[in-house]
Amino acid sequence: MPLHDWSRVESGIFHAFHTAWITEIQNKLNSGLLPENYYALAEQHAGDYVADVLALHVPPTPEEMSPLAFADNETGGGTALAEAPPKISQHEKIELDIIEIQRYLSIRHLSSHRVVALLEIVSQGNKNSQARYETFVHKTVDAVRRRVNVLLVDVHETGRFDQNGINACIRNMLSPHSTPIVDKPRHSTLASYSPDPPRSVDIYVEHVAPDMPLPDMPIFLTPDRYVNVPLEATYLEAWGGMPAFWRNVVLGNPMT
């Protein structure tokens, strides 16, 4: 299904859809997509964060884990990067500049229940003022710097405060001394950030036009293992549960 134009409705309507979409993603991940020791939860506080993405935890240090738990975390599950790299059109590795959230879906590891990653669905409210946009970007950057994997899903058109693209803003803030990038303004930006200690981050990006379906996107559990999140399938499930009146408004066919 092509992406919808959510600018036709107020932010509260997308918020309702957003909540349903997060739930559908959570259900899919917990129904066999995640390795045995991981689980996904929506509406969870993750340290300094309040979830709006799908979050994957930063693995605890060996001192925090039992030998068995550490072994389980190392073998893990998901797809090995070396065996099958994500089929994403844009990929780059950047070096972090070492210096000293909304609602998230979080994925945690049972050994310590610590968040390893965040999957964030951007809301219109994240981009309707300079202050809110900067707060959103700074918290996402801070999560990556803390070695939390992040999958960012933005199905809204670029606007006044993200004219160069939200990924460009996040990427350039992560590595301010590298050559800055400007993303082409498209309807949707999907970006997966995978911190690779001690100083680098792998970034996988797709830009999706309004007439394109959403591709599956990788969310990383460790620097070399990921699971593909079925964005299109879960989007369709959430869309099917929206009231017919609002689906028609989004489609540009309001009911009389």
C-alpha positions in Angstrom: 0.0 0.0 0.0 1.4 3.5 -0.9 2.1 5.8 2.0 -0.7 8.1 3.1 -0.8 11.8 3.5 -1.1 12.3 7.2 -1.0 16.1 6.9 -4.7 15.9 6.1 -5.6 15.1 9.7 -4.6 16.7 13.0 -1.7 15.3 15.0 -4.0 13.5 17.5 -5.4 11.2 14.7 -1.9 10.2 13.6 -1.1 9.7 17.3 -3.9 7.1 17.5 -2.6 5.3 14.4 1.0 5.6 15.7 -0.1 3.8 18.9 -1.7 1.0 17.0 1.3 0.7 14.7 3.7 0.4 17.7 1.5 -2.4 19.1 1.5 -4.3 15.8 5.3 -4.1 15.6 5.6 -5.3 19.2 3.3 -8.2 18.5 5.3 -9.3 15.4 8.6 -9.1 17.1 7.4 -11.0 20.1 5.9 -13.7 17.9 9.2 -15.2 16.8 11.1 -12.5 15.0 13.3 -11.7 18.0 15.8 -14.2 19.5 14.7 -16.1 22.5 16.4 -13.9 25.1 14.9 -10.6 23.8 11.5 -9.1 24.0 9.8 -5.8 22.8 7.6 -3.5 24.9 5.9 -0.2 24.1 5.4 2.7 26.5 8.5 1.9 28.6 10.9 4.3 30.2 14.4 3.4 29.2 16.8 5.2 31.6 16.5 8.9 30.5 14.2 8.0 27.6 10.5 7.6 27.3 9.8 5.3 24.3 8.6 6.3 20.9 10.8 4.0 18.9 11.6 0.3 18.9 14.5 0.1 21.3 17.2 -2.5 21.5 19.4 -2.7 24.6 23.0 -2.0 25.0 24.5 -5.3 26.2 25.6 -5.2 29.9 29.3 -5.4 30.7 30.7 -8.9 31.6 30.8 -7.8 35.2 27.1 -7.2 35.2 26.2 -10.6 33.7 26.6 -14.2 34.8 28.9 -16.3 32.5 25.9 -18.1 31.1 24.0 -14.9 30.4 27.1 -13.4 28.7 27.4 -16.5 26.5 23.8 -16.3 25.5 24.2 -12.6 24.6 27.2 -13.4 22.4 25.5 -16.2 20.5 22.2 -14.3 20.4 20.1 -14.8 17.3 18.8 -12.7 14.4 20.7 -12.4 11.1 24.5 -12.2 11.1 25.7 -9.2 9.3 28.6 -11.1 7.7 26.2 -13.7 6.3 23.5 -11.4 5.0 24.1 -7.6 5.1 20.8 -5.6 5.2 19.5 -4.9 1.7 19.4 -1.1 2.2 20.2 1.4 -0.6 22.3 3.7 1.5 25.0 2.7 4.0 27.8 4.6 5.6 30.1 4.2 8.6 30.9 7.4 10.5 33.3 8.2 13.3 31.8 9.5 16.5 33.0 12.8 18.0 33.8 11.7 21.5 32.1 14.1 23.9 31.0 14.0 27.1 11.9 10.7 24.2 7.7 10.7 23.3 6.9 7.1 23.2 9.2 4.2 22.4 8.9 0.5 21.8 11.8 -1.1 23.6 13.6 -4.4 23.2 15.3 -5.8 26.2 17.5 -8.7 27.0 16.3 -11.0 29.8 19.8 -11.2 31.5 19.4 -7.7 32.9 16.2 -6.3 31.2 18.3 -3.4 29.9 17.3 -1.6 26.7 19.4 -2.6 23.7 17.6 -0.6 21.0 14.8 1.9 20.2 12.4 1.9 17.3 11.0 5.4 17.0 8.0 6.4 14.9 8.2 10.2 14.4 5.1 12.1 15.2 4.0 15.4 13.7 4.4 17.0 17.1 8.1 16.1 17.0 8.5 18.5 14.0 6.0 21.3 14.6 8.4 23.7 16.4 12.1 24.3 16.5 12.3 23.5 20.2 10.5 20.1 19.9 12.4 19.1 16.8 15.8 19.9 18.5 14.7 18.0 21.6 13.8 15.0 19.5 17.0 15.0 17.5 19.2 15.6 20.6 17.6 12.6 22.5 18.1 10.4 19.5 21.7 11.4 19.1 22.3 10.9 22.8 20.8 7.3 22.6 23.2 6.4 19.8 26.2 7.9 21.7 25.2 5.7 24.6 25.5 2.7 22.3 21.8 2.1 22.0 20.7 0.9 18.5 18.0 3.1 16.9 15.6 2.5 14.1 13.9 5.8 13.1 10.6 5.8 11.1 9.4 9.1 9.7 6.5 8.9 7.3 5.9 12.7 7.3 7.0 15.1 4.6 10.0 17.3 5.4 9.0 20.8 6.7 10.3 24.0 8.0 12.5 22.6 10.7 13.9 19.5 8.9 14.3 20.8 5.4 17.6 18.9 4.9 16.1 15.6 6.3 16.0 14.3 9.8 18.7 11.7 9.2 21.0 14.4 7.9 20.5 16.4 11.1 21.1 13.3 13.3 24.1 12.1 11.3 25.8 15.5 11.2 25.3 16.0 14.9 26.9 12.5 15.6 29.9 13.4 13.5 30.2 17.2 13.3 33.8 17.2 12.0 33.1 15.0 9.0 31.8 16.3 5.6 28.1 17.2 6.3 25.4 15.6 4.2 22.0 16.8 3.0 19.3 14.2 2.3 16.9 14.7 -0.6 13.6 15.8 0.9 11.3 12.9 0.3 8.0 11.8 2.0 9.5 9.2 4.3 12.9 8.6 5.9 13.8 5.3 7.4 17.2 5.2 9.2 18.8 2.5 11.3 21.8 3.5 13.5 24.1 0.7 14.8 26.8 1.9 17.2 30.0 -0.1 16.8 32.2 0.5 19.8 34.3 2.3 20.6 33.8 5.2 18.2 31.9 4.3 15.0 28.3 4.1 13.9 26.8 2.3 10.9 23.9 4.1 9.3 21.4 2.4 6.9 19.0 4.7 5.2 16.0 4.4 2.8 13.9 7.3 1.4 10.4 6.2 0.5 8.3 8.2 -1.9 4.5 8.5 -1.4 3.8 5.9 -4.1 6.1 3.3 -2.6 5.4 0.6 0.0 7.5 0.6 3.2 10.5 -1.8 3.0 11.5 -4.0 5.9 14.2 -2.2 7.9 17.0 -3.7 10.2 17.1 -3.0 13.9 20.3 -4.1 15.4 20.7 -6.2 18.6 24.5 -6.1 18.5 26.9 -4.5 15.9 26.9 -7.7 13.8 23.3 -9.1 14.3 20.0 -7.6 13.4 16.3 -8.5 12.8 14.2 -7.1 10.0 11.2 -5.1 11.1 8.1 -5.7 8.8 7.1 -2.1 8.5 4.6 -2.5 5.6 2.8 -5.5 7.1 2.4 -3.9 10.5 1.4 -0.5 8.9 -1.4 -2.3 7.0 -2.6 -4.0 10.2 -2.8 -0.7 12.1 -4.4 1.0 9.1 -7.1 -1.6 9.0 -8.0 -0.9 12.6 -8.5 2.9 12.0 -12.1 4.2 11.9 -13.5 4.3 8.4 -14.3 8.0 8.8 -10.6 9.0 9.4 -9.3 6.6 6.8 -11.4 8.4 4.2 -10.2 11.8 5.4 -6.5 10.6 5.1 -7.3 9.3 1.6 -8.8 12.7 0.7 -12.3 11.3 0.5 -14.1 12.6 3.6 -17.5 11.0 4.3 -20.5 13.4 4.1 
